[in-house]
Amino acid sequence: MSKYLVNKFLFTIDRDPDLTERYRSDPRGTVTWWEAERASLILNCYDRERSTWLSFTDEEREALARHDYVALFRLGAHNFLTLTLFIALFERDYAEPLGFQREYATRLAGFSLPYPDIST
């Protein structure tokens, strides 16, 4: 897994409201586009440079495309990056205050210490 690349995706999508909305409405398309067009630019690589660390694994790509933050956490994506992005994506869908945050906590409750390694 390229945890760095996954975390960079989460960070850059979260920091741009237009990309956040694009990812909400077309997650698979956004993941495919970002991986092909932005990954090498974000990481300051030359166009001709290609390596496995510039690509998501199939499992990462699928978890990102499904908005599956539990799978991303299990794979080692940083929990603060997943939480902040997915709040931006889904908090509006909950009527009660902190509704999404409560669901996030409930869905991650099955994990116990030590948590998956989030170092890059």
C-alpha positions as CSV (number, residue, x, y, z in Angstrom):
1,M,0.0,0.0,0.0
2,S,1.1,3.5,-0.7
3,K,-0.3,5.1,2.4
4,Y,1.4,8.3,1.4
5,L,-0.5,8.4,-1.9
6,V,-3.8,7.6,-0.3
7,N,-3.3,10.2,2.4
8,K,-2.3,12.7,-0.2
9,F,-5.5,12.0,-2.1
10,L,-7.6,12.4,1.0
11,F,-5.8,15.7,1.9
12,T,-5.9,17.3,-1.5
13,I,-9.6,16.4,-2.1
14,D,-10.6,17.7,1.3
15,R,-8.8,21.0,0.8
16,D,-10.7,21.9,-2.4
17,P,-14.4,22.4,-2.2
18,D,-14.9,21.7,-5.9
19,L,-12.9,18.4,-5.7
20,T,-14.8,17.5,-2.6
21,E,-18.1,17.8,-4.4
22,R,-16.7,16.0,-7.4
23,Y,-15.6,13.1,-5.2
24,R,-19.0,13.0,-3.5
25,S,-21.0,12.8,-6.8
26,D,-18.5,10.7,-8.8
27,P,-16.1,8.9,-6.5
28,R,-14.8,6.3,-9.0
29,G,-14.3,8.9,-11.7
30,T,-12.6,11.3,-9.3
31,V,-10.2,8.6,-8.1
32,T,-9.4,7.5,-11.6
33,W,-8.8,11.1,-12.7
34,W,-6.7,12.0,-9.7
35,E,-4.5,9.0,-9.9
36,A,-3.9,9.5,-13.7
37,E,-3.6,13.3,-13.7
38,R,-2.7,14.6,-10.3
39,A,-0.7,12.0,-8.4
40,S,2.6,12.6,-10.2
41,L,2.1,16.4,-10.1
42,I,1.3,16.5,-6.4
43,L,4.4,14.4,-5.7
44,N,6.6,16.5,-8.0
45,C,7.5,13.7,-10.4
46,Y,8.4,13.9,-14.0
47,D,5.7,12.9,-16.5
48,R,7.8,9.9,-17.6
49,E,8.4,8.6,-14.1
50,R,6.0,5.8,-13.3
51,S,6.3,3.6,-10.3
52,T,4.0,1.5,-8.1
53,W,4.1,4.2,-5.4
54,L,2.5,6.6,-7.9
55,S,-0.5,4.2,-8.2
56,F,-3.1,3.0,-5.9
57,T,-3.4,-0.7,-5.3
58,D,-6.7,-2.3,-6.5
59,E,-7.8,-2.5,-2.8
60,E,-7.1,1.2,-2.2
61,R,-8.7,2.3,-5.4
62,E,-11.9,0.3,-4.6
63,A,-12.1,1.6,-1.0
64,L,-11.7,5.1,-2.3
65,A,-14.2,4.6,-5.0
66,R,-16.8,3.2,-2.6
67,H,-16.2,5.9,0.0
68,D,-15.3,3.0,2.4
69,Y,-13.5,4.8,5.2
70,V,-13.5,1.7,7.4
71,A,-11.5,-0.2,4.7
72,L,-9.2,2.8,4.3
73,F,-8.6,2.9,8.1
74,R,-7.9,-0.8,8.0
75,L,-5.4,-0.2,5.2
76,G,-3.6,2.5,7.3
77,A,-5.1,5.7,5.9
78,H,-4.8,8.5,8.5
79,N,-7.9,8.6,10.7
80,F,-7.9,12.4,10.9
81,L,-7.7,12.7,7.1
82,T,-10.6,10.3,6.5
83,L,-12.7,11.9,9.2
84,T,-12.3,15.5,8.0
85,L,-13.0,14.5,4.3
86,F,-15.9,12.3,5.1
87,I,-17.4,14.9,7.4
88,A,-17.3,17.3,4.4
89,L,-18.8,14.6,2.2
90,F,-21.6,13.3,4.4
91,E,-22.4,15.5,7.4
92,R,-25.1,17.3,5.5
93,D,-27.0,14.0,5.1
94,Y,-27.6,13.7,8.9
95,A,-30.4,15.7,10.6
96,E,-28.9,15.4,14.2
97,P,-25.8,17.3,15.3
98,L,-22.6,15.2,14.9
99,G,-24.6,12.5,13.2
100,F,-21.9,11.5,10.8
101,Q,-19.2,11.6,13.5
102,R,-21.2,9.3,15.6
103,E,-21.7,6.9,12.7
104,Y,-17.9,7.1,12.0
105,A,-17.1,6.2,15.6
106,T,-19.6,3.3,15.6
107,R,-18.3,1.9,12.4
108,L,-14.7,2.0,13.6
109,A,-15.6,0.7,17.1
110,G,-14.5,-2.8,16.2
111,F,-10.9,-1.8,16.0
112,S,-8.8,-2.1,19.2
113,L,-5.3,-1.1,20.1
114,P,-2.9,-1.2,18.5
115,Y,-4.7,0.5,15.6
116,P,-3.4,0.0,12.0
117,D,-0.1,1.8,11.5
118,I,-0.8,5.2,10.0
119,S,2.9,6.2,9.5
120,T,4.0,6.8,5.9
